[in-house]
Amino acid sequence: MKAWLLNLAIAVDQLGNVLLAGAPDETLSSRAHRMRAKGHRWWGWTAAAIDALFFFDPNHCARAYESEKQRLQQPRDLRN
């Protein structure tokens, strides 16, 4: 059940990214960190808001970005 809830949370996060014209396989959290690192002011604010929302998960957006880079949301046999 815990894995199912995590997968559902990732899917909702990805949907949020798509609704903001992002890539369908990237989470909004990951995109916010990636764009903040590039110096985009709006995304810096967005990443800060997401990190505050996930106060129980320090550096949520940065960790989401690293997870995306490692494709940890994918089944093991689909990872590079």
N, C-alpha and C positions, 0 to 999 in steps of 0.2 A: 504494500500500500504506500509506503514511504517513497519508493522509486516512482510510482505512478504519480504521486503528488508533485514530485520534483519535475518530472517530465511535463506535467500540465503547466507548472509555473514557467518552465522554459518556453513552452508553446505560446503562452500568453505574452511573454516578454518578446518573442519573435514577432508576434502579431502586432504588438505596439510599434516595433521598428518598421514593419511593412506599411502600417498606416501613416507613418511619417516618411514614406518614400525610400525606405532602406531595403537592404538585401534580405530576402526571406529566411536565410539560414543564420543570420546574425541577430543576437539579442540587442534590445535597446540599450541595456546596460553596457555591453561591450562597445557598441557604436558611440555611446556618450563618452566613454573613456578614450577611445581612439581619436575622436574628433577634438576632445579637450586637449589631448597631447599635441595635436596639430595647431592649437592656439585659437580655436573657434570659441568665441565668448559665450554664445548661446548654449553650446554643448557643455562648456565648463559649468554653467549654472545648472543645466540639466543633470550632469553627473553628480554635482554636489547635492541636488535634491534627491536623486535616487539613492546616493550613499546615506543620506539622512533618513530616508524611508526604511532602509535596511540597516538601521543602527546596530543591530545584533550581529551583522556580518561586516566587520571592518574592511574598508577599501573594496566594497562590493563591485564597483564598476571595473576597477583594475583587475580584480580576480576573475571577473566574467570575461574580460578581454583575453587574459592568459589562458583561460579554459577554452575559449574559442580558437585561439592559435593552436592549441594542442588537440583540438577536436574532441574534447572530453565528453561532450553531449552526445556523441555518436557511439553506436555499438563498437566494441573492440575491433571487429573484423572490417569496419569501414574507415578506421583511422589510418592515417599515413604512417 
